[in-house]
Amino acid sequence: MESTNIENGTNIVNKPFEFTGKAGEFFGIWIVNVALTILTLGIYSAWAKVRTNQYFYGNTLLDGSSFRYTANPKQILKGRIIAFIVFMLYFAASNVSPFFGAGAFFILMLLVPAFLVMSMAFRLKNSVYRNVRFNFDKNFSSVYKIFAIPVVVMSAYIFVVSQFQESIASGANGKPEFPIFVFVLLGIIALMAPWWEFMITNFRVKHSKYGNADFSFSATTKNYYWLYIKMVLVLIAISVVVGLVATGIAALFKSETADPSEIMQYMPVLMFIIIVPFYLWLFAYLATKRTNLLYNNIDIAGHKTQSDLKTGYMMYLYFTNTLGILLTLGLLMPWAKIRTARYRASVTSVNVVGDLSQFVAIQTDHQAALGEEMGEMFDMDLGF
């Protein structure tokens, strides 16, 4: 529900997103997409993606107006063919030898930043709200600076592991010792992960535009590290609980009155009760906290986005969606996607400063002045 408040003499209106899609409608689109994708050996998947995105964009409303997705399926198919060729070359090199696989991985990592930029540019240029296109500044030099350190560290890790595998395969010098340096590199990668996620997210947001208006991102590296530190602390707590339960079960085995066969028959149930909620919580926690952290720190010309996803409700959605899909052999997939999209939209909004219509009108004028001079030859959807 839309709400209004005044801060420092400025009228701020909270405009919530709304999703109007229906499971029955989307099922018709989904089943045709699946059938044609199978019949065409995957070629129709590009058209299937466009139809799916057009449905979800068209049913996502802000201030009474829906979004539009305008991508050309042929461009998506082109991007997927390129991505398929690149990964097949990597797969072939890996099968030749671990050394060639490490070299192919390094080359692939060098291509990933460019693929990321091209994919973001493609996605945003084909996203439209009130006849104003989103856009993305294709700053290749900045993204390669972000990827420089991770590429070097991960390539070093792959190279060391490949050399170890090569030594085992050749049988030289007996059984080689596993290099301790690998664990050092793994530790560096783990410690670097939150920083890297922040840098990539910061790059994606700050180089995005709506018309001529730039997006800004106010989150910090500390926010991302704290998110993962809290997750690790909870994981430790859960591990302690699992350990105590395992200890209790072991104690029952030692009891003179306990029948081991009777206890063993309950083990799968006990593990299901412990492990399944644990994994559901982990996925729900990461999905909600990362999404909230992203959208609660985005600003576009003073208009701030908000997200209030709840871990508990996302966990419930994951459980019921997965159960429904499994019990119907996948036929409830459209239902699962629709109800998830509806919930995400219901807790997402924009704090609009002043009048959103005036802001959109200004962007329309800017876009008309900019024209369509930016080439799209190298913008493609590669799955990022």
C-alpha positions as CSV (number, residue, x, y, z in Angstrom):
1,M,0.0,0.0,0.0
2,E,1.3,3.4,-1.0
3,S,2.3,5.7,1.9
4,T,3.4,9.3,2.2
5,N,5.6,11.2,4.6
6,I,7.5,14.5,4.7
7,E,11.2,14.8,5.6
8,N,12.9,18.2,5.7
9,G,10.1,19.7,3.7
10,T,10.4,17.1,1.0
11,N,7.4,15.0,0.0
12,I,8.4,11.3,0.0
13,V,6.0,8.7,-1.3
14,N,6.6,5.0,-0.8
15,K,5.4,3.2,-4.0
16,P,5.3,-0.6,-3.7
17,F,5.9,-3.0,-6.6
18,E,3.0,-5.3,-7.5
19,F,3.0,-8.6,-9.4
20,T,-0.2,-9.6,-11.1
21,G,0.9,-12.8,-12.8
22,K,-1.2,-16.0,-12.4
23,A,0.0,-19.6,-12.2
24,G,-2.6,-20.8,-14.8
25,E,-1.6,-18.2,-17.3
26,F,2.1,-18.8,-17.0
27,F,1.7,-22.6,-17.1
28,G,0.4,-22.3,-20.7
29,I,3.6,-20.3,-21.7
30,W,5.9,-22.6,-19.7
31,I,4.6,-25.9,-21.1
32,V,4.9,-24.7,-24.7
33,N,8.4,-23.4,-24.0
34,V,9.5,-26.8,-22.5
35,A,8.0,-28.8,-25.4
36,L,9.5,-26.6,-28.2
37,T,12.9,-26.4,-26.4
38,I,13.0,-30.3,-26.3
39,L,11.8,-30.6,-29.9
40,T,14.4,-28.1,-31.2
41,L,17.2,-29.6,-29.1
42,G,17.5,-26.5,-27.1
43,I,17.5,-23.9,-29.9
44,Y,14.0,-22.6,-28.9
45,S,15.3,-21.8,-25.4
46,A,16.3,-18.3,-26.5
47,W,12.7,-17.6,-27.6
48,A,11.4,-19.3,-24.4
49,K,13.5,-16.9,-22.3
50,V,12.1,-13.9,-24.1
51,R,8.5,-15.1,-23.7
52,T,9.1,-15.8,-20.0
53,N,10.8,-12.5,-19.3
54,Q,8.1,-10.6,-21.2
55,Y,5.4,-12.2,-19.0
56,F,7.2,-11.5,-15.7
57,Y,8.2,-7.9,-16.8
58,G,4.7,-7.2,-18.1
59,N,3.1,-8.3,-14.8
60,T,5.5,-6.3,-12.6
61,L,4.0,-2.9,-11.9
62,L,5.3,0.2,-10.2
63,D,3.0,3.2,-9.7
64,G,0.4,1.5,-12.0
65,S,2.8,1.0,-15.0
66,S,4.4,-2.2,-16.0
67,F,7.9,-3.0,-17.3
68,R,8.7,-4.3,-20.7
69,Y,11.3,-6.7,-22.0
70,T,12.3,-6.0,-25.6
71,A,15.2,-8.5,-26.3
72,N,15.6,-10.1,-29.7
73,P,15.8,-14.0,-29.3
74,K,18.4,-14.2,-32.0
75,Q,20.8,-12.1,-30.0
76,I,20.3,-14.4,-27.0
77,L,20.9,-17.5,-29.2
78,K,24.1,-15.9,-30.5
79,G,25.3,-15.3,-27.0
80,R,24.5,-18.9,-26.0
81,I,26.3,-20.4,-29.0
82,I,29.4,-18.4,-28.1
83,A,29.2,-19.4,-24.5
84,F,28.7,-23.0,-25.5
85,I,31.7,-23.0,-27.8
86,V,33.9,-21.4,-25.1
87,F,33.0,-23.9,-22.4
88,M,33.3,-26.8,-24.8
89,L,36.9,-25.7,-25.6
90,Y,37.6,-25.5,-21.9
91,F,36.1,-29.0,-21.4
92,A,38.2,-30.4,-24.2
93,A,41.4,-28.8,-22.9
94,S,40.7,-30.2,-19.4
95,N,40.4,-33.7,-20.9
96,V,43.7,-33.4,-22.7
97,S,45.7,-32.8,-19.5
98,P,45.3,-30.9,-16.2
99,F,48.0,-28.5,-17.4
100,F,46.0,-27.5,-20.5
101,G,42.9,-27.4,-18.4
102,A,44.6,-24.8,-16.1
103,G,45.6,-22.7,-19.1
104,A,42.1,-22.9,-20.5
105,F,40.7,-21.9,-17.1
106,F,42.9,-18.8,-17.1
107,I,41.8,-17.8,-20.5
108,L,38.2,-18.3,-19.6
109,M,38.6,-16.2,-16.5
110,L,40.1,-13.4,-18.7
111,L,36.9,-13.5,-20.8
112,V,34.4,-13.5,-17.9
113,P,34.7,-9.8,-17.1
114,A,33.9,-8.9,-20.7
115,F,31.1,-11.4,-20.8
116,L,29.7,-9.8,-17.5
117,V,29.7,-6.3,-19.0
118,M,28.1,-7.4,-22.3
119,S,25.4,-9.4,-20.5
120,M,24.5,-6.5,-18.2
121,A,24.4,-4.1,-21.1
122,F,22.1,-6.5,-23.0
123,R,19.8,-7.0,-20.1
124,L,19.4,-3.3,-19.1
125,K,19.1,-2.0,-22.7
126,N,16.2,-4.4,-23.2
127,S,14.4,-3.4,-20.0
128,V,11.9,-0.5,-20.4
129,Y,9.7,1.4,-17.9
130,R,7.2,4.0,-19.2
131,N,9.0,4.0,-22.6
132,V,12.4,4.9,-21.0
133,R,15.2,2.3,-21.3
134,F,17.6,1.3,-18.7
135,N,21.2,1.4,-19.7
136,F,24.7,0.2,-18.7
137,D,28.0,1.9,-19.0
138,K,30.4,-0.6,-20.6
139,N,33.5,0.3,-18.6
140,F,35.7,-2.7,-19.4
141,S,38.9,-1.3,-17.8
142,S,37.1,-0.9,-14.4
143,V,35.7,-4.5,-14.4
144,Y,39.1,-6.0,-15.3
145,K,40.7,-4.2,-12.3
146,I,38.1,-5.8,-10.1
147,F,38.8,-9.2,-11.5
148,A,42.6,-8.9,-11.6
149,I,43.4,-10.2,-8.1
150,P,40.8,-13.0,-8.0
151,V,41.9,-14.2,-11.5
152,V,45.5,-14.4,-10.4
153,V,44.7,-16.2,-7.1
154,M,42.2,-18.7,-8.6
155,S,44.5,-19.4,-11.6
156,A,47.4,-20.1,-9.2
157,Y,45.2,-22.5,-7.3
158,I,44.1,-24.3,-10.5
159,F,47.7,-24.5,-11.7
160,V,49.1,-25.9,-8.5
161,V,46.3,-28.5,-8.3
162,S,46.8,-29.4,-12.0
163,Q,50.5,-29.9,-11.4
164,F,49.7,-32.2,-8.5
165,Q,47.3,-34.2,-10.6
166,E,49.9,-34.4,-13.4
167,S,52.5,-35.8,-11.0
168,I,50.0,-38.5,-9.9
169,A,49.1,-39.4,-13.5
170,S,52.8,-39.7,-14.5
171,G,53.6,-41.8,-11.4
172,A,56.9,-39.8,-11.0
173,N,58.7,-40.0,-7.7
174,G,56.2,-42.3,-6.1
175,K,53.2,-40.6,-4.4
176,P,53.7,-36.8,-4.3
177,E,52.7,-34.8,-1.3
178,F,49.7,-32.6,-1.6
179,P,51.0,-29.0,-1.7
180,I,50.2,-27.0,1.5
181,F,50.2,-23.9,-0.7
182,V,46.8,-25.0,-2.0
183,F,45.2,-24.6,1.4
184,V,46.8,-21.1,1.7
185,L,45.2,-20.2,-1.7
186,L,41.8,-21.6,-0.6
187,G,42.0,-19.5,2.6
188,I,42.8,-16.4,0.5
189,I,39.8,-17.1,-1.8
190,A,37.4,-17.6,1.1
191,L,38.6,-14.4,2.9
192,M,38.4,-12.5,-0.4
193,A,34.9,-13.7,-1.4
194,P,32.8,-11.1,0.4
195,W,35.1,-8.3,-0.9
196,W,34.8,-9.6,-4.4
197,E,31.0,-9.9,-4.2
198,F,30.8,-6.3,-3.0
199,M,33.1,-5.0,-5.8
200,I,31.1,-6.8,-8.5
201,T,27.8,-5.6,-7.1
202,N,29.1,-2.1,-6.7
203,F,30.3,-2.1,-10.3
204,R,27.0,-3.4,-11.6
205,V,24.9,-0.9,-9.7
206,K,27.0,2.2,-10.2
207,H,27.3,1.7,-14.0
208,S,23.6,1.2,-14.4
209,K,21.3,4.0,-15.6
210,Y,17.6,4.7,-16.1
211,G,17.5,7.1,-19.0
212,N,20.2,9.5,-18.1
213,A,19.9,9.1,-14.3
214,D,22.8,7.2,-12.6
215,F,22.3,4.6,-10.0
216,S,24.3,4.8,-6.8
217,F,25.2,2.2,-4.1
218,S,25.8,3.1,-0.5
219,A,26.7,-0.4,0.9
220,T,30.2,-1.0,2.1
221,T,32.6,-3.9,2.2
222,K,32.0,-4.2,5.9
223,N,28.3,-4.9,5.3
224,Y,29.2,-7.9,3.1
225,Y,31.7,-9.3,5.5
226,W,29.3,-8.9,8.4
227,L,26.6,-10.7,6.4
228,Y,28.9,-13.8,6.0
229,I,30.3,-13.6,9.5
230,K,26.8,-13.9,10.9
231,M,26.1,-16.8,8.6
232,V,29.3,-18.6,9.8
233,L,28.4,-18.0,13.4
234,V,25.0,-19.6,12.9
235,L,26.6,-22.5,11.0
236,I,28.9,-23.1,14.0
237,A,25.9,-23.0,16.3
238,I,24.0,-25.5,14.1
239,S,27.1,-27.8,13.9
240,V,27.3,-27.8,17.7
241,V,23.7,-28.8,17.9
242,V,24.2,-31.6,15.4
243,G,27.2,-32.8,17.3
244,L,25.3,-32.9,20.5
245,V,22.5,-34.9,18.8
246,A,25.1,-37.3,17.3
247,T,26.7,-37.7,20.8
248,G,23.3,-38.5,22.3
249,I,22.6,-41.1,19.6
250,A,26.0,-42.7,20.2
251,A,25.2,-42.8,23.9
252,L,22.0,-44.7,23.2
253,F,24.0,-47.3,21.3
254,K,26.1,-48.0,24.3
255,S,23.1,-48.4,26.5
256,E,22.4,-51.9,27.6
257,T,18.6,-51.5,27.1
258,A,18.8,-49.9,23.7
259,D,18.4,-52.1,20.6
260,P,20.8,-50.8,17.9
261,S,18.6,-52.0,15.0
262,E,15.7,-50.0,16.4
263,I,17.8,-46.9,16.7
264,M,19.2,-47.2,13.2
265,Q,15.8,-47.3,11.6
266,Y,15.2,-43.8,12.9
267,M,18.5,-42.4,11.7
268,P,17.3,-41.3,8.2
269,V,14.4,-39.5,9.8
270,L,16.6,-37.8,12.3
271,M,19.1,-36.7,9.6
272,F,16.2,-35.4,7.4
273,I,14.8,-33.4,10.3
274,I,18.3,-31.9,11.0
275,I,19.9,-31.5,7.6
276,V,16.9,-30.4,5.4
277,P,15.9,-27.4,7.5
278,F,19.6,-26.5,7.8
279,Y,20.1,-26.3,4.0
280,L,16.7,-24.6,3.5
281,W,17.7,-22.0,6.1
282,L,21.1,-21.5,4.5
283,F,19.6,-20.8,1.0
284,A,16.9,-18.6,2.4
285,Y,19.3,-16.6,4.6
286,L,21.6,-15.9,1.7
287,A,18.8,-15.1,-0.7
288,T,17.1,-12.7,1.7
289,K,20.1,-10.9,3.2
290,R,21.9,-10.4,0.0
291,T,18.8,-9.1,-1.8
292,N,17.9,-6.8,1.1
293,L,21.5,-5.5,1.3
294,L,21.4,-4.8,-2.4
295,Y,18.1,-3.0,-2.7
296,N,18.2,-1.2,0.6
297,N,21.4,0.6,-0.6
298,I,20.3,1.6,-4.2
299,D,19.6,5.2,-5.0
300,I,18.6,6.7,-8.3
301,A,18.5,10.5,-8.3
302,G,17.3,10.6,-4.7
303,H,14.7,7.8,-5.2
304,K,15.6,4.9,-2.9
305,T,14.6,1.3,-3.3
306,Q,13.6,-0.9,-0.3
307,S,13.4,-4.6,0.2
308,D,12.1,-6.4,3.3
309,L,12.4,-10.1,2.5
310,K,12.1,-12.4,5.5
311,T,14.3,-15.5,5.9
312,G,11.5,-17.5,7.6
313,Y,9.0,-16.9,4.8
314,M,11.6,-17.6,2.1
315,M,12.4,-20.8,3.8
316,Y,8.7,-21.7,3.8
317,L,8.5,-20.9,0.1
318,Y,11.6,-23.0,-0.7
319,F,10.2,-25.9,1.2
320,T,6.6,-25.8,-0.2
321,N,7.9,-25.0,-3.8
322,T,10.4,-27.9,-3.8
323,L,7.8,-30.3,-2.3
324,G,5.2,-29.3,-4.9
325,I,7.6,-29.6,-7.8
326,L,8.8,-33.1,-6.6
327,L,5.3,-34.4,-6.0
328,T,4.1,-33.3,-9.5
329,L,7.3,-34.2,-11.3
330,G,7.9,-30.6,-12.2
331,L,4.5,-29.5,-13.3
332,L,4.2,-27.0,-10.4
333,M,7.3,-25.2,-11.5
334,P,5.2,-22.3,-12.9
335,W,3.2,-22.1,-9.7
336,A,6.5,-21.9,-7.7
337,K,7.9,-19.1,-9.8
338,I,4.7,-17.1,-9.7
339,R,4.3,-17.2,-5.9
340,T,8.0,-16.4,-5.4
341,A,7.8,-13.4,-7.7
342,R,4.6,-12.2,-6.0
343,Y,6.2,-12.3,-2.6
344,R,9.4,-10.6,-3.8
345,A,7.3,-7.8,-5.3
346,S,5.1,-7.4,-2.3
347,V,8.0,-6.5,0.0
348,T,9.9,-4.3,-2.5
349,S,9.2,-0.6,-3.0
350,V,10.6,2.7,-4.0
351,N,10.7,5.8,-1.8
352,V,9.9,8.4,-4.4
353,V,11.0,12.0,-3.8
354,G,8.3,14.3,-5.3
355,D,6.5,13.0,-8.3
356,L,7.6,9.9,-10.2
357,S,5.9,11.0,-13.3
358,Q,7.9,14.2,-13.5
359,F,11.1,12.2,-13.0
360,V,10.2,9.8,-15.8
361,A,9.3,12.7,-18.1
362,I,12.8,14.2,-17.6
363,Q,14.4,10.9,-18.4
364,T,12.2,10.6,-21.6
365,D,13.5,14.0,-22.8
366,H,17.1,13.0,-22.1
367,Q,16.7,9.7,-23.9
368,A,15.2,11.4,-26.9
369,A,18.3,13.6,-27.0
370,L,20.7,10.6,-26.7
371,G,19.1,8.6,-29.4
372,E,20.1,5.0,-30.2
373,E,23.7,5.7,-31.4
374,M,25.3,3.2,-29.0
375,G,26.0,0.0,-30.9
376,E,24.6,-3.3,-29.7
377,M,26.7,-5.7,-31.8
378,F,28.7,-6.9,-28.8
379,D,25.8,-6.9,-26.3
380,M,24.6,-10.4,-25.7
381,D,23.0,-12.7,-23.2
382,L,25.6,-15.2,-22.0
383,G,23.8,-16.4,-18.9
384,F,25.2,-13.9,-16.4
